[in-house]
Amino acid sequence: MSISSRYINEAGEHQIVVSGKFDFSLLNEFRDAYESAPADAKKYVIDMRSVDMIDSSALGMLLKMKRSLNLADGELAIINCSSNVKKILMIAKFELMFSIQ
């Protein structure tokens, strides 16, 4: 279980990579990852390629991130989801708030 992040200056993109179980134990790490992004970040990408499991607290963290960032002209994308994770996101109607790829 871990979170890593990096900023790609040319694209104005802040990437957050989640690994393992995405649950309440990652709350502080996840919040630190998006709060540490530069002010000029226009796109936030959450890469879930290595997520084994996602629970309701992770859904809450994603919603909190969206509210906290308040991106007027920016984009928030969740990418590389497994079929199980994508199914959970779709059941929760997250495709209405995030770009899910």
FENNOR-V777938 format. One record per residue. N is the residue number from 1. RES is the residue in one letter. PSI is psi in radians with two decimals (999 if undefined). Layout:
N RES PSI
N RES PSI
//
This chain:
1 M 2.05
2 S 2.86
3 I 2.37
4 S 2.73
5 S 2.74
6 R 2.70
7 Y 2.28
8 I 1.77
9 N -0.75
10 E -0.64
11 A -0.18
12 G 0.55
13 E 2.28
14 H 2.04
15 Q 2.38
16 I 2.16
17 V 2.17
18 V 2.37
19 S 2.53
20 G -2.43
21 K 2.18
22 F 1.68
23 D -2.98
24 F -0.47
25 S -0.30
26 L 0.14
27 L -1.00
28 N -0.74
29 E -0.75
30 F -0.79
31 R -0.77
32 D -0.63
33 A -0.75
34 Y -0.47
35 E -0.34
36 S -0.03
37 A 2.53
38 P 2.69
39 A -0.41
40 D 0.13
41 A 2.26
42 K -0.30
43 K 2.29
44 Y 2.24
45 V 2.16
46 I 1.96
47 D 2.03
48 M 0.47
49 R -0.65
50 S 0.33
51 V 2.15
52 D -0.61
53 M 2.52
54 I 2.40
55 D -3.11
56 S -0.52
57 S -0.57
58 A -0.67
59 L -0.72
60 G -0.67
61 M -0.69
62 L -0.73
63 L -0.73
64 K -0.71
65 M -0.81
66 K -0.81
67 R -0.72
68 S -0.69
69 L -0.61
70 N 1.01
71 L 1.90
72 A -0.85
73 D 0.10
74 G -3.08
75 E 2.53
76 L 2.01
77 A 2.51
78 I 2.14
79 I 2.84
80 N 0.71
81 C 2.50
82 S 2.90
83 S -0.63
84 N -0.75
85 V -0.76
86 K -0.66
87 K -0.75
88 I -0.75
89 L -0.67
90 M -0.69
91 I -0.66
92 A 0.04
93 K 0.54
94 F -0.30
95 E -0.28
96 L -0.33
97 M -0.36
98 F 2.72
99 S 2.08
100 I 2.10
101 Q 999
//
